[in-house]
């Protein structure tokens, strides 16, 4: 959430920043905001005047009582002022609630050096690592390679419908090995603390990280036993949600920062991309696994923390010998809560292109303000922390990349050396 004082100080500047996400910006009803702000000031000014008048009347009433005078008229005026103050307080509360609703719908503002652009065409490639593999046979996609290893979409469709996968045997073991490998690297080499989180969270938790209220239709809602009176709950779309919210409504000691957390979890998303896109295979599904990284840091350290986090995701790809590129997202392609984002895109031979496998974002104080997550700065005053999140990596898409980049002419795959200890030393699967 943005600081409302920023809008009050420089509304044109905020609108200009929002225009860097989409032009014309659809996020803030400027006219309605202006009307609410004008009324807020009017109501507060009137309340201050009434309070001053009541104080003056109270003083006069005391003096009159001391002289034995009649205070009935003054008492009646004080009672009327009390009614006016109550009505003003109720109206101010309603105005503040509407202003809060407007703020909750505003995305974060892009950092000054975020590439310009309102869609993915404005993204800028930063660097590449590794060369796409060359095959002396026609490369197959992960669906065909995985079928012989236990990747089964027909069974999943019978069980749950489209955009689900059922894994058995070698491919299930490979999927588990990838998640374990990622967690081990992030905990032993990168200094993250491993966590196991709930997969169901309350509404206010999703508001804290920015999924609600804007993306409610993209979430899977939970109704326990048909009890419509239960608390509003949802399946997580990423473990960033519970990990980041571990510091909600807290004032942390500066010495406790940075906090670095990681978790492996399933992710549930009712939104599965544009209709007709990525309908084949595991690229875009309603349920998938991801190893997430979260950092909570002091504001002056968040820029460096983002670069570090990108490096942590890159390390996984390099160890798995997967070619990739790093892309700086433009303002229009960044997520709702991000002030700056890098995507890592892995090479997929069957598609002859790079596809996103990790997204690392600096949200600055945007989520912290929604969560009321603070720390005591050097002056001992509470200050909002900065939060960052990144995929380290999406397990299903990593599985796809391993199958396609390390495929063999005999139909099997070569297991990357870094993964072999997790597969009992196997150097190949299938074939």
N, C-alpha and C positions, 0 to 999 in steps of 0.2 A: 504494500500500500504506500502511496506517495504521502509525503508530509503536506497537510492541507495549508500550512504556512507558505509552502513553495508556490501554491496556486494563488494565495492572497498577495504575495510579494510580486509575482511575475507571471500572471496568467498567460499573456501572449507568448512568453518564452516556453511555458509548458506545452501550449498548443503546438508551437513550432516543433518541439521535440516529439510530440505524438504524431505529427505529420511525417516524421522520419520512419514511422512504422507503416502508416497507410495514409494515402492522400486521396480525397480529403479525410481527415481523421474522423472516425465514427465513434470514438470512445467516450468523449465528454460532450454533453449537451451544454454548450457554453452559455446559451441564453438562460436555461433553467438554473445553472450554477450561479450566474450573476444575480438572478432574481432572489434566490435563496440567501445568498450572501448579503444582499441589500436588506432583506427582511430581517436577517439575523442581527445585523448592526442596529437596525431600527428597534427591534424588540429589546436588545441589550441596553441601548441608550435609554429607552423608556423605563426599563426596570431600574437602571441606575438613578434616574430622576425620581421615580416613585420611592425608592429606598431613601434617597436624600430627604424627600418631603416627609416621609414617615419618621425619620430620625428627628427632623426639626419639630414635627408635631408632638412627638414623644417628650421632647424637652419642654415644649410649651405646656403640655398636660401636667408634667411634674411641677412646673412653676405655679400653674393655676391651683392645683391641689394644695400646694403649700400655703396659698393665700385664701383657700376655701372657696375658690371660684367654681363656676359651672363648666365642666369639661365635656358635656354630652355631645356637642356639635363636633368638637375635635375628635372625640372617640369614634363617632360615626364616620368621619373622614378617614381615620386610620383603618377602620374595618373595611371601607371601600378600597383603600389602597392594598390591603392584604388580599382582597379578591382579585384585584388587578395584577398583583405580583404572581398569584397562583396561576391565573390564566396565561400570563406572559411566560412563566416557567414551563407550562405544558406546551405552549406553542414553540418555545425554544427547543424543547426536547424533540418535538416532531421535526423541526428544521434540521437539527443536528443528525437525527436518524436518516433523513433523506440525503444530507450531505455525505454521511458515511456510506450510504448505498452508492452514491456517485463515485466516491473514492475507491470502493471495493471493485468497481467495474473498470478502473483505469489500469492499463499495463504499466510495467516499469519503463523508465525513460532510458533510451540507449546512451551509452557513454559517448563522449565527444568524438572519439576516433573509430567508432563502429562504422563499417562501410555503408555508404548510402545505398538505398534501394528498398523497394516495398514488396519484393518477392524474391524467390531463390536465385533469379538471374543476377541479383546484385551481390551474391556471395563471392568471396575472394579466396582463391587457393593460396595457402601460406607455404606449404612444403609437401614433398612426397618422400616415402620411404619404400624401398624395395621395387623390383621390377615385376610386372605381371608375368606369370609363368607361360612358357611356350610349350605346346604339346605337339607330338608327332602323330596325334590322333584327334578326332573331333571331340572336344570336351563335352561332357554331359552336365546337366544341371543337378542340383542336390536331390531333387525328387527321384530322378532315375538312379543316381548313385546310392541314395539312402534306402531305396526299396529293398535291395539285397541285404542291407544291414539292419533292417527292422523298422524303418521309417514308414508309418502306416497312416495314410489320410482317410482311407475308406472306413476303417474301424472308428476313427475319431468322428467322422461325419455321422455314423450311425448312433454314436453315443451322445454327441453334443451339437451337431450341425456343422456348418462350414467354418473355416478359419480356426480349426483346432487340429492338433497332431497327436498321434499315439505312437510312443517310442517303445521298442522292446529289444532285448538282446544287445548286440554290439553298439548300436547307435544310442541306446539308452545309457549304456555304460560310458560312452564317449561324452555324452551330454553332461553326465554327473562329473566326469573327470575334468571337464572344462571349468565348471563352477568351482570345484575344489581347488584347482590350479590357480584360478583368479584370486580366490580368497587367500590362499597361502602367500601369493606374491604381495598382495596389498597389506597383509598383516605383518609378514616377516621382513619385507624389503622396504615397504613404503610407510610403515608406522601407523596404520589404521587399526582401530579396535573392532573386532568382529562382533556383530550383534545378530540376534534373532528377534524379529519384530512381529507384532500382530498383523494379520492380513486384513482385518476389519477395523475401521477407524470411525470416529464420530465426526459429525458435520464440522465442528469448529476446528478440528485438526486439518481438514482439507481447506478450510478458509485460510488457515495459517500459512500454508504453502502456495495458495493461489489457485487450486483446482476448482474451488467453489467461491462464488456462485456461478462464474462464467461457464464452466465446463461440466455442469451437472449431467447433461445429456450424454456425455462421453463416459460416464462412470457406471459400474454395476452397483445397483442399490441392494441393500440387504434387508429382508423382512423376516424376522425371527418367529417361526411358528405361526405366521399369519397375524401376529400381534401388531396392529396398526398404531398402537399407543406407545410402542417402544421408541427409544432415542433414534434419531435419524443417523443411519450408518451406511458405509460403503466399503466395497472391496478396494484395496489399494491398487492404483495404477503404476506405482513405483514405490520402492522402500525409501526413497527420498522423503516421502510424506511422514512416516513415523520417526525416521532418524532425525530429521530436522526439527520436528516438534518435541524432541526430548528436552529442548531448552526453552520451551514456551513458558511464559509467565515466570521467568526466573531472572535474577540479577546475579551474574556470574562474577567470580573473582578473575581479574585479568590474568593471574598466574595459571588459571585453568585453561587458558587459550594458547594455541589452537586446539580445538576438539576435532578429531579425525575418526570417522565411523564408516564401517562398511558392512553390508549385509547381502546375502543371497536370498532372493524371494521370487515367488511367482508374481506376475503383474497382470492385472485384468483391465481390459479396455473395451468398452462396447463400441467405440469408434474404431474402425479398422481401415481408415484411409478412404480414398475416393472410390466410388462404385466402379467395379471392373478393373481396378488396379491391384496388382500383386495378389491375385486370387489363387495363383498356383504356389504351393509350397509353404515355407515357414517364414517368409519375409515379413508378413504383416498378419498378426493373429490376435484373437480376443484374449488368449492366455499365453504368456511366454515368461521365461525366467530371465532375471537380470542380476548381476552383481553391481551394487550401487556404491558410490563413494560420496560422502558428505563431509564438508569442513565448515566449522564455525570459528571465525577469526576476528581479530580486531580490524577496524576499517582500513587502517594504513597497510595491512598485510594482504588484503584480498586480491589485489592485482597479481602479486607474486604467487599466491595460493592457486589462482586459476591456471597459471602457466605450469605450476607443479602438477596439478591434477591432470592436465592434458598429457604431461609427460608420463604419468602413472598409467593412463589408459594406453598410450603408445607402447609402453614397455610390454604390455600383454601381447599386443599385435606383433611386436618384433620377436618376442620369445616363441610365438607360434608360427613365425616365418610367413606372415601374411602381408602382402603389399597394401599400402594405404596412403591416403593423403589427408592433410589437415586443412580445414576450410573455416575462415572467419565469416560468420553469418552477418548479413546486413540487417538493418533495423526491422525490416518488414518480415524477415524469416525467423526472427528469434521468438522463443517462448514467452508467454505472458509475463512471467516474473523476472526474466533475465535482463540485465543491463549490458552484458557482453557474453557471447557464446562462440565456442569453437565446436564444430562437428568433426569427428573422425569418420572417414569413409573407406571401407575396405573394398578391395578389388574382387569382383565376382566374374569369373571367366565366362560362365554361361550367359550372363547378361552383357558382357563386354563393356562393363562400366563399374564405377565406384558407387557403393551404397552405404548409407549411414549405419554405423555400428556403435557409435558413442556420441553423446552430446554433453559438453562440459560448460557450465554456466556460472557466472558471478551474479548473484541476485542483489548484491550490496545490502542495504537495510530494508529492502522491499518486504521480504518475508518476515524479518525480525519485527518490523513495526506492526504487522498483522498479528504476530504471535506474542508481542510484548516481551521479546527476548533481549536482555541487556547485559552489560558488564559495567564494572566500576572502572572508569578511566584513571589516568595518573592524578587527576584532581579529586578523585573520590566520588565523582558524579556519575549517575547512571547514563549510559550511552548505548545505542542500539548496536548489536553485533552485525557483522556481515556473514551471509550464508552462501555456500557454494555447493553445487552438486554435479555429479558426472557419472556416466555409465562406465563400469570398469570390468566387463563389458556386457552387452546384451548376449546372453548365452546362446539362444537359438540362432541368432544371426552369425555368431562366431562358429557354431556348428556348421551352418551353411557354407561359410567361408573356408573352413578346414576341409570339408568334403570336396568342394569344387577346386580349390587351389592345390590340394595334395592328392588329387585323383590319379589313378594309374590306368594304363591301357587295358589291364585285365579286369577292370571293374571295381577293384578295391581302392584303398587309400593308403598313403604312407603317413604314419603317425609322426607328427613333429617331435623332435628329440625331447623338448621340454615337457611333453605330455606323457611320455613313455613310463615314467615311474608311477603314474596314476592308473596305468593300464597293465600292470604286472610285467612291464618291460616289453610289451608288444611293439613291434616296429611297423606293423601293417595290420589293417582290418579288411576282411573280405578278399575277393579276388580268387 
